[in-house]
Amino acid sequence: MNTNYKYRPKSVDEFVFATPKLETQIKRYTQGKSMLPLVLHGEYGTGKSLLADLIPKALDGEDVKVNYINAEELNSANDVRKKFFRSVQFDKLFSANGQKNNYTVVEEVNFDPKAKGALRVCLDSMAERELFIFTTNEVEKIDRGLLSRAEVVEVLPAPPDRFFPRAQHILRGEGVDLEDSVLREVLETVFENDYDNRAYYRALDEIIEAWNDEANFMKEGE
């Protein structure tokens, strides 16, 4: 069982936000209220890449075309221009799949790109024409010039009380009838020890496996 994959949120509405503030910040983008570059930062396993995937889909549908870039590919000004830049005239004549917007997601910006000057110029020239989303585990290493142009949002792991309804939904979907008090205790332990949304799913995998093993054992004993 891999609940992290099977029950992966398919929309922003299914995402478990750590705080109301985070939900408001993200939904400003999904409601088309902001086109500022978005920097999603936080620890591993908090859902940064998932949000970077869901935001364009919320705006332009499941089949939205997104330009995905690994930050390690941005080693020169020429690399940046090739990956990012398009003329205004080009965007007027062509739009990907008839989309409202164009999207570029830059994953793992955990260092200061060598071509940061060219990146700033591209962000300025593409403003309001392209939604740029950056994910990072080390926001302190990102160029301040980029951060000053962006909405910087910290993505925290969901606390147990917020993840609890999602966990209930998953267990019920797998036919597991676990007492609420036991489930809450498991989630609280995971949060204290791991501080990672993926760890919740791993714990649910173990619960489901143990439940099914017990059910099979009981059947064999009949």
Secondary structure, 3 states (H helix, E strand, C coil): CCHHHHCCCCCHHHCCCCCHHHHHHHHHHHCCCCCCCEEEECCCCCCHHHHHHHHHHHHHCCCCCCEEEEHHHCCCHHHHHHHHCCCHHHHHHCCHHHCCCEEEEEECCCCCCCCHHHHHHHHHHCCCCEEEEEEECCHHHCCHHHHHCCEEEECCCCCHHHHHHHHHHHHHHCCCCCCHHHHHHHHHHHHHHHCCHHHHHHHHHHHHHHHHHHHHHHHHHC
